[in-house]
Amino acid sequence: MPRPRDRILGNLETIYREAYDRAKASGDERRMLDLDASYQREQLLLEVLLDIRDSLAASPPASPGVDPLAAIETIRRVTKLR
């Protein structure tokens, strides 16, 4: 059973919050800005992946003619960062 979306996003926030607080305590403003930008980017990517996961779980079973490996390859090509 997949982990709930809120738990996954909460874990991401916890990891970044701890790093952000350490940077803030040491007065490293540049690191704070970098962490903030990284958190926003990773949160967006994670939400997209969770949306894909949720849509695949809600989809009817694949028809016999569908190649799951080809579908995964298509997703990889579409989501590949340049």
C-alpha positions in Angstrom: 0.0 0.0 0.0 1.5 3.4 -1.0 2.3 5.9 1.6 -0.2 8.8 2.0 0.6 12.0 0.0 0.4 14.1 3.2 3.0 11.9 4.9 5.4 12.1 2.0 5.1 15.8 1.6 5.4 16.2 5.4 8.7 14.2 5.4 10.1 16.4 2.6 9.2 19.5 4.6 10.8 18.1 7.8 14.0 17.4 6.0 14.2 20.9 4.5 13.0 22.6 7.7 15.8 21.0 9.8 18.5 22.1 7.2 16.9 25.6 6.9 16.9 26.0 10.7 20.6 25.0 10.9 21.5 27.5 8.2 19.5 30.2 10.0 21.2 29.4 13.3 24.6 29.8 11.7 23.5 33.0 9.9 24.1 31.5 6.4 21.6 33.5 4.4 22.8 32.2 1.0 22.2 28.6 2.2 18.7 29.6 3.4 17.9 31.0 0.0 19.3 27.9 -1.7 17.3 25.6 0.5 14.1 27.5 0.0 14.5 27.3 -3.8 15.4 23.6 -3.6 12.4 22.8 -1.4 10.0 24.5 -3.8 11.5 22.7 -6.8 11.5 19.3 -5.1 8.0 19.8 -3.7 6.7 20.5 -7.2 8.5 17.4 -8.7 7.3 15.2 -5.9 3.7 16.4 -6.4 3.9 15.6 -10.1 5.2 12.1 -9.3 2.4 11.6 -6.7 -0.2 12.7 -9.3 1.2 10.1 -11.7 1.1 7.5 -9.0 -2.4 8.3 -8.1 -3.6 8.3 -11.7 -2.0 5.0 -12.4 -3.6 3.5 -9.4 -7.0 4.8 -10.5 -6.6 3.6 -14.1 -8.3 0.4 -15.2 -6.0 -2.6 -15.9 -4.0 -2.3 -19.0 -5.3 -4.0 -22.1 -3.3 -7.0 -23.4 -1.8 -4.9 -26.2 -0.2 -2.3 -23.8 3.5 -2.8 -23.1 4.2 -1.5 -19.5 7.9 -1.1 -20.2 7.2 1.1 -23.2 4.8 3.2 -21.1 7.5 3.6 -18.4 10.0 4.7 -21.1 7.6 7.2 -22.4 7.1 8.7 -18.9 10.9 8.8 -18.4 11.3 10.7 -21.7 8.5 13.2 -21.0 9.7 13.9 -17.4 13.4 14.0 -18.2 14.9 17.3 -17.0 17.1 19.1 -19.5 
